[in-house]
Amino acid sequence: MGRKYTGWDENASGRRPGTEKLIQLIVAHTGKNLWNNGSWLVRNKRGKGSPSVHGTGRAFDLSWRNMGEHKGSGRYEHAVAVMDMLTDPRLAEALEIEAVFDYYPQPFGRGWKCDRNAWTVYEKRAFSGSPGGDWIHVEISNRWADSPGDVERIWNEYLSGDAPAPKPTKKPAKKAAPAPEQAAPPFVKDVKRGSRGEQVKIVQQRLADLGYKNSSNTKPIVVDGRAGSNTVQRIKDFQSDHPCPPVDGWVGRKTWAALFDG
């Protein structure tokens, strides 16, 4: 039996220093092979009416998407190495890691939670962005979310080998085999309001695969090769969630790279 999983409890008023310190430590440890893809943000879960744990200030996303300039390696195995660390009982217990979600593997990603101390491979869609999502989601408890000094101390103790030995667990962790890498489709031309054709279909399908819905927020975006208001709004939603300024609903080379892992 593991620890109780908190999930969403209440929204914070801003970023919490312990959470942000852990992000900084992980990014630095990976040599920026992973980067901060978002922490505190008050919003609902993608495609759902329930609040996201991001609003509590205890959750963050890390991406390995290659954004150039030594930001993101583009290699899934670097994310796997971090997930192995965060779910190692010595670190998971000390930092009170509550959840790690991996959006990449087929069929629908996998998740580790503290109440079971094991990975579950999802056989049906559990969250938007899977499979193929190039980021991981991490949640910690309230205990350390506001204690950056303690977070850094625990992290350094773990890296130095001074962390306590893990307690025996009855359930071995199950790991999903990584999905085969797929080449990103080539960028041919900009996609903007009024665009038509195969390039638009590729963007629409990718947005649908990542879980971005149409304006009614209940159905996947229509893949019809026509960039109307629904498609443009979903592009803006994606740009708002990723480092793709400006948020203009226009898929140029930078937004294309973010959509398809650069």
Steps between C-alpha positions, in 0.01 A plus 500: 500500500639836402433857607168676452474680167387863535412607147337842476423651842496878450646754261809691604541873446824455307805283449619315810874521571559136590341381179695752294824399671444135407443600138826698499693211654370244250563724198853576619570133570400404144715771345180654357418178315162558666346843551215654695185469290275662761425491872241715681197587289140511617296315239288191448638171376518481123157410364350464849310716744705404807789721621858415410758427770713765329284758678619377841861595425609141569515378140727562205575372151845430359559458125785348306382665176800642315449877488855582388764706682577213742138471614357150482686198366212356297577161658237312700762302690604818682145533632502131601815556705332784692184295554710214635656740749170655609339160556804351675359434851797677661416827327125452455447448872739773615356765264148356524455471125130431450468435128701472178316476169674403178306605188728336244460118496230316311217419532403796726799585718570383854481635852667453839318602819605494862193306615610194304879552465490351152459591136173436321495478121172652383299292253254784433535877492567633852621848405532714191829502314556125504653316333789695356502795740860619544474602863450350845279624782614495865310570823640542851332530840424818692771419753791616283326725245595812700838380632768553236785452746374160609435397141858586403639321807301182426600512132870539580486221758347270241763583238779450754364161603407612851125449450339228717466152354162427342239297683411162345206517264268215411418630154787531252479794266379428151662697220354548158724454200558835334308562182708491183628837393325656204644763272326836514320591177685762294401864529376618159316827559331706770155398621273793585135597487364414156774251414392178331658171407711215632720721720188616685387138548838411652469785752139413581581134556793588724284734709237226528765247608616742770147533634410849384123516450274711283321809628229295670780336705336160460617366164839463333591762246362422153770380259365644177797689354339842554641743757185664633430663835505171696839402363646846560375503860649156569832619357485797740424264789805294411719810467381618843611170653841496332780749432362606162459880507314680367167333578349583163348174370762489223717189458837613377827313536529556877150376584546212253818398682318507835216291359726238351800493735715731292 
